[in-house]
């Protein structure tokens, strides 16, 4: 059996977890909105047409923030199309996903729904086909109490009180040639800076996110961040990051280690932001908004250019396995390891589109395997992140070279407990972990739940929604300030320590 060790000590703190680290993402794409969160006529539909079964699962998932309405969709979006009487709203052609957008759900409906599941909105503005005027008008509509054209129109539309949306994204993936209104780094940086200035004149209390690179493989990665932040640093609070991973061929070893690439990506963006800070002799230190991340089998996607134009087509509805759930767990660990700088995270997306929640039109809603590590980390991973520095056996991968078998991070929680999130990447062998708890006298292992299966490709479906669920393991005793845990092969685990 493989053996590893780690130490949990409150002196080894990384930083406080911002609850927004456990955010999600709703884009007008595929079936995320229509037959996802919204389906009038569904047996569970609210009077407003939103599915209560989905809302209940979203509450259980524990998402305090939702990015909206895109994504690539936002780069061609007219937000005004989604306000006022529904019967008067236009149906538009969405070029991002070659779909028909009916605008039955807009900002007013979404805000009410998000509040109902206990989530704030991180709103995105269109800097692809639009710019300063549309962004400032949108902010005025959402956040001003009244007395102006747009704020009074919101009140006329039924929302007497302002929404007070705190966090706004200045466009989406503007470095990508696929983006409507794609720009060079300098073009985008100048537009983002001037848009930010105008928005802050409308509401000085907001936080703003500048677009970073769409992924670390972009040919302009690094130089994009340096140029954009050189133009926007004084006006923005965060720079965005996006990353998706998939298993390529039969190389599961590399896939299980992809969080190491995520770690390196975060470190690189932080270094670039701090370089711009140093060059400008600035005091402010930028945060990271990792507002798109997930497992996505992109190679299975035929591409939007091949799509037939229709309303709410099923797009990238990946079905996730136990292996995918374990990888999602490591990606959450990566975000936690950088909690001092990564303050916002949005798993993309919430429903149906590479999502932890799936629905059948007119039918059931169920949890994918990836739902479970996210929900448990969101629930038990709030507090102070602790650096545990595992000593682990290594294994060789084709992509990343030698990587540790054990991936782990701990969080000291507000209830005086400690949560240890641990992954055994070995596909064949259990892993024993010697945990040094001498800094926590009197603490015991209260519970150990794991996600693992004899079949690493096991999935949840509408017919068998409970095929993969967290299961409890026997908890070992603490002896002399140490405890030995056993992690099953290819598993994600949550170990709770309490007095």
C-alpha positions in Angstrom: 0.0 0.0 0.0 1.2 3.5 -0.8 2.0 5.8 2.1 2.0 9.6 2.5 2.0 12.1 5.3 1.0 15.7 6.1 0.7 18.2 8.9 -2.3 20.3 9.8 -1.2 23.3 11.8 -3.1 26.6 12.3 0.1 28.5 12.0 0.4 27.5 8.3 -2.4 29.7 7.0 -2.8 30.7 3.3 -5.8 33.1 3.6 -9.5 33.4 4.2 -11.9 31.8 1.8 -14.2 34.3 0.1 -17.6 32.5 -0.1 -17.7 33.6 -3.8 -15.0 31.0 -4.5 -18.0 28.6 -4.7 -19.8 30.5 -7.5 -21.5 29.1 -10.6 -22.4 30.3 -14.0 -25.6 30.5 -15.9 -25.3 31.4 -19.6 -28.0 31.7 -22.3 -26.5 28.6 -24.0 -28.0 25.3 -24.8 -30.5 24.2 -22.1 -28.9 26.0 -19.2 -31.7 28.6 -18.9 -34.6 27.2 -21.0 -35.7 23.7 -19.7 -32.8 24.1 -17.2 -33.6 26.7 -14.5 -36.7 27.9 -16.4 -39.5 25.7 -17.8 -43.1 27.0 -17.5 -45.6 24.1 -17.4 -43.1 21.8 -15.6 -44.8 20.0 -12.7 -42.5 21.9 -10.3 -42.6 25.3 -12.0 -43.2 28.4 -9.9 -45.7 31.0 -11.0 -42.9 32.7 -12.7 -42.0 29.6 -14.7 -38.8 28.5 -12.8 -38.3 24.8 -11.9 -38.4 24.4 -8.2 -36.7 21.0 -8.4 -33.7 22.7 -10.0 -33.8 25.6 -7.5 -33.7 23.1 -4.6 -30.7 21.3 -6.0 -28.9 24.7 -6.6 -29.5 25.6 -2.9 -28.0 22.2 -1.9 -25.1 22.8 -4.2 -24.3 25.9 -2.1 -23.6 28.6 -4.8 -23.5 32.1 -3.2 -22.7 33.8 -6.6 -23.8 33.2 -10.2 -22.1 34.7 -13.2 -24.7 35.8 -15.8 -25.7 36.0 -18.8 -22.4 34.8 -20.4 -20.0 33.7 -21.6 -19.7 34.1 -25.4 -23.4 34.9 -25.4 -22.8 38.3 -23.8 -20.7 39.6 -26.6 -23.7 40.0 -28.8 -26.4 40.6 -26.2 -28.7 43.5 -26.0 -29.7 43.6 -22.3 -32.7 45.8 -23.1 -34.3 42.9 -25.0 -34.9 41.1 -21.7 -36.9 43.7 -19.8 -40.5 44.9 -19.9 -43.6 42.8 -20.9 -42.5 39.3 -21.9 -45.0 39.3 -24.8 -43.3 42.4 -26.3 -39.8 41.0 -26.2 -38.0 40.2 -29.4 -36.6 36.9 -30.5 -33.0 37.4 -31.5 -30.4 35.3 -33.3 -27.6 34.5 -30.9 -24.5 34.2 -33.0 -22.3 32.8 -30.2 -24.2 29.5 -30.2 -26.3 29.9 -33.3 -29.5 29.7 -31.3 -32.8 31.5 -31.1 -33.0 33.6 -27.9 -36.6 34.4 -27.0 -35.6 36.7 -24.1 -38.3 35.3 -21.9 -35.7 35.3 -19.1 -33.9 38.6 -18.6 -32.2 40.5 -15.8 -35.4 41.1 -13.8 -36.5 37.4 -13.8 -33.0 36.2 -13.2 -32.4 38.5 -10.3 -35.6 37.3 -8.6 -34.6 33.6 -9.2 -31.0 34.1 -7.9 -32.2 35.8 -4.7 -34.6 32.8 -4.2 -31.7 30.4 -4.1 -29.6 32.7 -1.9 -27.2 33.8 -4.6 -25.8 37.1 -5.7 -25.3 37.9 -9.4 -21.9 38.6 -11.0 -23.2 40.5 -14.1 -21.3 40.7 -17.4 -21.6 43.6 -19.9 -21.2 43.4 -23.7 -17.8 44.8 -24.8 -17.9 42.8 -28.0 -20.6 44.6 -30.2 -21.4 47.3 -27.6 -19.5 49.4 -25.1 -19.6 52.3 -22.7 -23.2 53.6 -23.1 -24.9 50.2 -22.9 -22.8 49.2 -19.9 -23.5 52.4 -17.9 -27.2 52.2 -18.8 -27.4 48.6 -17.6 -25.7 49.5 -14.3 -28.1 52.4 -13.9 -31.1 50.1 -14.5 -29.8 47.6 -11.9 -28.3 49.7 -9.1 -29.7 53.2 -8.9 -32.7 53.7 -6.5 -34.7 55.9 -8.9 -35.0 59.3 -10.4 -33.3 58.5 -13.7 -34.7 57.1 -16.9 -33.3 53.6 -16.5 -33.8 53.2 -12.8 -37.4 54.5 -13.1 -38.0 52.0 -15.9 -36.8 49.2 -13.6 -39.3 50.3 -11.0 -42.0 50.5 -13.7 -41.1 46.9 -14.6 -41.9 45.8 -11.0 -38.6 46.0 -9.1 -39.0 48.9 -6.8 -35.7 48.4 -5.0 -32.4 48.4 -6.8 -30.6 45.1 -7.2 -27.3 46.4 -5.8 -25.2 44.1 -8.0 -21.7 44.3 -6.7 -19.5 42.6 -9.2 -19.4 43.2 -12.9 -17.4 41.6 -15.7 -16.0 43.8 -18.4 -16.8 41.5 -21.3 -15.8 37.9 -21.9 -12.8 36.2 -23.4 -12.0 39.2 -25.6 -8.7 37.6 -26.6 -10.5 34.8 -28.4 -10.8 35.0 -32.2 -14.1 33.1 -31.8 -15.5 36.0 -29.8 -17.9 38.5 -31.5 -16.1 41.8 -31.3 -12.7 40.1 -30.7 -10.0 42.8 -29.9 -6.3 43.1 -29.4 -5.1 43.5 -25.9 -4.6 47.2 -26.3 -8.0 47.7 -27.9 -9.7 45.8 -25.2 -7.7 47.4 -22.4 -8.6 50.9 -23.6 -12.3 50.1 -24.0 -12.4 48.3 -20.6 -10.7 51.1 -18.8 -13.0 53.8 -20.2 -16.1 51.6 -19.6 -14.9 51.0 -16.0 -14.5 54.8 -15.4 -18.0 55.5 -16.6 -19.5 52.6 -14.6 -17.8 53.9 -11.4 -19.3 57.3 -12.0 -22.8 55.6 -12.0 -22.0 53.5 -8.9 -18.6 53.9 -7.1 -19.3 50.9 -4.9 -19.0 48.2 -7.6 -16.2 45.8 -8.2 -14.9 45.2 -11.8 -13.3 42.2 -13.5 -11.0 42.6 -16.5 -10.8 39.8 -19.1 -7.6 37.8 -18.8 -6.7 35.1 -21.3 -9.3 32.6 -22.3 -6.9 29.8 -21.3 -3.1 29.4 -20.8 -2.7 27.9 -24.3 -3.6 31.1 -26.0 -0.6 32.4 -28.1 -1.0 35.8 -26.4 -1.1 34.4 -22.8 1.0 36.5 -20.5 1.4 39.4 -22.9 -2.4 39.8 -23.0 -2.6 40.2 -19.2 0.4 42.5 -19.1 -1.0 44.9 -21.7 -4.6 44.8 -20.5 -3.7 45.4 -16.9 -1.3 48.1 -18.0 -4.4 50.0 -19.3 -6.9 49.0 -16.6 -5.1 48.3 -13.3 -6.3 51.4 -11.5 -9.9 50.8 -12.5 -10.4 47.1 -11.9 -10.4 44.8 -8.9 -9.9 41.4 -10.5 -8.5 39.7 -13.6 -10.4 36.7 -14.9 -9.1 33.2 -15.6 -10.7 30.4 -17.5 -9.6 26.7 -17.7 -11.2 23.5 -18.8 -9.7 20.0 -18.7 -10.5 16.6 -20.3 -9.1 13.2 -20.5 -7.2 12.8 -23.8 -7.3 9.2 -25.1 -6.4 6.7 -22.5 -4.1 9.1 -20.6 -6.0 9.1 -17.3 -2.9 9.5 -15.3 -2.3 13.0 -16.7 -6.0 13.9 -16.5 -6.0 13.1 -12.8 -3.1 15.5 -12.3 -4.5 18.5 -14.3 -4.9 20.6 -11.1 -1.1 21.0 -11.1 -1.5 22.8 -14.4 -4.2 24.9 -12.9 -1.9 25.8 -10.0 0.8 26.9 -12.4 -1.7 28.9 -14.4 -2.8 30.8 -11.3 0.7 31.4 -10.2 1.6 32.8 -13.6 -1.3 35.2 -13.7 -0.6 36.4 -10.2 3.1 37.0 -11.2 2.0 39.1 -14.2 -0.5 41.1 -12.2 2.2 41.8 -9.5 4.7 42.8 -12.2 2.2 45.4 -13.5 1.7 46.6 -9.9 5.4 46.9 -9.3 6.1 48.7 -12.6 3.3 51.2 -11.8 4.4 51.6 -8.2 0.8 50.8 -7.1 -0.3 49.8 -3.6 -3.4 47.9 -4.7 -3.0 44.2 -5.2 -5.4 42.6 -7.7 -7.5 39.5 -7.0 -8.2 36.6 -9.3 -11.7 35.8 -10.6 -11.5 32.2 -11.9 -14.9 32.6 -13.4 -15.0 29.6 -15.7 -13.6 26.2 -14.8 -14.6 22.6 -15.1 -14.1 19.3 -16.8 -15.2 19.7 -20.4 -14.8 17.1 -23.1 -14.3 19.7 -25.8 -13.2 17.1 -28.4 -16.7 15.8 -28.4 -18.2 19.2 -29.3 -18.9 19.5 -33.0 -18.5 23.3 -32.9 -21.1 26.1 -33.1 -20.6 26.6 -36.8 -22.2 23.2 -37.5 -25.3 23.9 -35.4 -28.8 24.2 -36.8 -30.4 27.4 -35.7 -33.1 26.6 -33.1 -34.3 27.5 -29.6 -32.4 26.0 -26.7 -30.6 23.1 -28.4 -28.8 20.6 -26.2 -25.2 21.6 -26.2 -22.2 20.0 -24.4 -24.3 18.0 -22.0 -21.3 15.9 -20.8 -22.1 13.0 -18.5 -19.6 12.9 -15.7 -17.9 9.8 -14.2 -16.4 9.1 -10.8 -13.0 10.0 -12.4 -14.4 13.4 -13.4 -15.7 14.0 -9.9 -12.3 13.3 -8.4 -10.7 15.7 -10.9 -13.3 18.4 -10.0 -12.3 17.8 -6.3 -8.6 18.5 -7.2 -9.6 21.7 -9.1 -11.4 22.9 -6.0 -8.3 22.2 -4.0 -6.3 24.3 -6.4 -8.6 27.3 -5.9 -8.4 26.8 -2.1 -4.6 26.7 -2.2 -4.7 30.2 -3.7 -7.4 31.6 -1.5 -5.2 34.6 -0.6 -5.6 35.8 -4.2 -8.4 33.8 -5.8 -11.5 35.4 -4.4 -14.1 34.4 -7.0 -14.6 31.1 -8.7 -17.4 30.1 -11.1 -17.9 26.5 -12.1 -19.3 26.5 -15.6 -22.2 25.9 -15.8 -25.0 25.3 -13.3 -27.5 23.2 -15.3 -27.3 20.8 -18.3 -24.3 22.5 -20.0 -21.2 20.7 -18.6 -23.1 20.9 -15.3 -23.4 19.3 -11.9 -27.3 19.4 -12.3 -29.1 17.7 -15.2 -32.7 17.9 -16.2 -35.1 16.2 -18.6 -37.6 18.6 -20.2 -40.9 18.0 -18.4 -39.2 15.4 -16.3 -36.7 14.8 -13.5 -33.7 16.7 -12.3 -30.7 14.8 -10.9 -27.2 15.3 -9.5 -24.2 14.4 -11.6 -21.2 12.8 -9.9 -19.4 16.2 -9.9 -22.2 17.7 -7.8 -21.0 15.9 -4.6 -17.4 17.2 -4.2 -18.6 20.7 -5.0 -21.5 20.7 -2.6 -19.4 19.2 0.2 -16.5 21.6 -0.3 -18.8 24.6 -0.5 -20.4 23.5 2.8 -17.3 22.5 4.7 -14.6 24.5 3.0 -15.3 28.0 4.4 -12.9 29.6 6.8 -9.1 29.8 6.8 -7.1 27.7 4.3 -4.2 25.9 5.8 -1.1 24.7 3.9 -0.5 21.0 4.6 2.6 20.3 2.5 2.0 16.6 1.8 4.9 14.2 1.6 3.7 11.9 -1.1 4.8 9.1 -3.4 5.1 10.2 -7.1 4.0 8.7 -10.3 4.9 9.5 -13.9 2.6 11.2 -16.4 3.0 11.9 -20.1 1.9 15.5 -19.8 3.2 16.8 -16.5 6.0 14.5 -15.6 6.3 13.3 -12.1 3.3 14.3 -9.9 2.3 13.4 -6.3 -0.3 10.7 -5.7 -1.8 12.7 -2.9 -3.5 16.1 -3.4 -4.7 17.7 -0.2 -5.7 21.0 1.4 -7.2 21.8 4.8 -9.6 24.5 6.0 -10.1 25.7 9.6 -13.8 26.3 9.7 -15.8 28.9 11.8 -17.3 26.2 14.0 -13.8 25.4 15.3 -13.6 22.3 13.1 -11.1 21.4 10.4 -11.9 20.0 7.0 -9.3 18.0 5.1 -10.0 17.6 1.4 -7.8 14.7 0.1 -7.5 13.0 -3.3 -5.7 9.7 -4.0 -4.8 9.8 -7.7 -3.6 6.2 -7.8 -5.9 4.2 -10.0 -4.9 0.9 -8.4 -3.8 1.3 -4.9 -5.3 2.6 -1.6 -3.2 5.3 0.0 -2.5 5.6 3.8 -1.9 9.1 5.0 -0.2 9.8 8.4 -1.7 13.1 9.6 0.1 15.1 12.3 -2.6 16.7 14.5 -0.4 17.7 17.4 -1.3 21.4 16.9 -5.0 20.3 17.6 -5.0 18.7 21.0 -8.2 16.9 21.8 -9.4 16.8 18.2 -10.9 13.6 16.8 -11.9 12.4 13.4 -15.7 13.0 13.3 -16.4 11.7 9.8 -14.8 10.5 6.6 -16.9 10.5 3.4 -15.5 9.5 0.1 -16.4 9.4 -3.6 -15.0 6.3 -5.2 -16.2 3.3 -7.1 -15.0 -0.1 -8.4 -15.9 1.3 -11.8 -14.0 4.5 -12.5 -16.4 5.3 -15.3 -19.6 4.9 -13.2 -22.0 7.8 -13.8 -25.4 9.0 -12.5 -28.3 9.1 -14.9 -32.1 9.9 -14.8 -32.7 6.2 -14.5 -30.1 5.7 -11.8 -29.4 9.1 -10.1 -27.9 7.5 -7.0 -25.3 5.3 -8.7 -22.5 7.5 -7.4 -23.0 9.2 -4.0 -20.7 10.0 -1.1 -20.3 7.1 1.3 -19.1 7.1 4.9 -16.0 5.2 5.9 -15.0 3.9 9.4 -13.2 6.7 11.3 -9.8 5.9 12.9 -8.8 7.0 16.4 -6.3 9.8 17.0 -3.3 8.4 18.9 -0.6 10.6 20.3 -1.7 13.5 18.2 -1.5 11.5 15.0 -4.1 9.6 12.9 -3.7 7.3 9.9 -6.3 7.7 7.2 -6.9 5.3 4.3 -8.0 6.7 1.0 -9.4 4.3 -1.5 -7.9 4.1 -5.0 -9.0 6.9 -7.3 -11.0 8.8 -4.7 -11.9 12.2 -3.3 -12.4 12.4 0.4 -13.6 14.9 3.0 -12.4 14.2 6.6 -13.9 16.3 9.3 -12.0 17.0 12.5 -13.7 18.2 15.7 -13.1 18.6 19.4 
